[in-house]
Amino acid sequence: MSDVLTDLVPLVAEVSRTRPHEVTGSSRFEQLAEWGSMAALRLLAEVEPRWNVRLDLRRYLATETVAELADVIAQERLRSA
């Protein structure tokens, strides 16, 4: 598991008000208990400063799984370095 994914999983659990053990890299955002547009915005607001990245909103909203988002964050970190 990547460092980004390791840190992202509990953050997604917190934002979506889902039990941490229920969130994995393969978790689909749309299937999380409290997932919706506000949770998506809260997560984005946490992700960008935590990893010092600016994510394209369309690309961010198109991610379907936690692992996919971790990959997007990692790619953006490399691009920004």
Sequence and secondary structure as in RCSB ss.txt:
>XXXX:A:sequence
MSDVLTDLVPLVAEVSRTRPHEVTGSSRFEQLAEWGSMAALRLLAEVEPRWNVRLDLRRYLATETVAELADVIAQ
ERLRSA
>XXXX:A:secstr
  HHHHHHHHHHHHHHT  GGG  TT BGGGSTT SHHHHHHHHHHHHHHHT    HHHHHH  BHHHHHHHHHH
HHHHH 
